[in-house]
């Protein structure tokens, strides 16, 4: 498969571990230059080192992507170090506590929405002028099974990932005439470091329990990364506005 990613400038958020790490390594292996953005300095630094030891090019930007100053730094780093932004991968995210709506407090709601939905909005808005000036660009976001259904997470996470799906589709429609594509993956269960801190005995986890019997095989992060790389590549040049489940058929149940 000809990816056309050699020499491209790529931003991957949440790239210090899990799906983000696997994605950053996959792009670097195709010859892309990668901005490794993450809140965890040690994790991001380790990924940059791994890429460089393999002969690739990467730079880390550390910070909370729900903050505008960090978003600005990420975009500016890609432009200054690599000459622009060809690909943005909005991958960083956090889980909720599987809380049912009546049990969601303001702090849980605001933090999950801020990280999972507002941060991708802010970063996409920051890179779009550079993509528009270049006449091309690809945005791939990590949505979730919870963006396709109401039975895969709590109220806050589910709302945030439905928002990512809507944001992706709006981008695809609004900018398809400008050389920009926007797609998303919807991962099912995947081996990552994300832990669900559910309150024992709460209504949300109890109500969701029966729906997880059809979860399917738990994926490796590299399987999600392969789908992201495909959607960002020239091989997917006519795919725009798609939400691709990577879930061993969970969404088909």
BELVEN-V505087 format. One line per field, one symbol per residue. psi: psi as a letter, one per 20 degrees, with the letter a starting at -180 (. if undefined). A space follows every 50 residues. Layout:
BEGIN
psi=???
END
This chain:
BEGIN
psi=pohkipiqppppqkjirchgghgghgghhjjqppoopqhogggghhgggg ghhjjapqqqpproiiphhgghggghggghhjjaohpponhprqrakkpq giiprhggghgghgghggghgghghhighhghhijqqpppqocrhiiirj kiargggggghhgggggghgggghjhjjjpqprqqnqbpqnaippomqpp iqgghghhghijhkhappqqhhhghhhggghirhikhjopjqoopnjkjg ii.
END
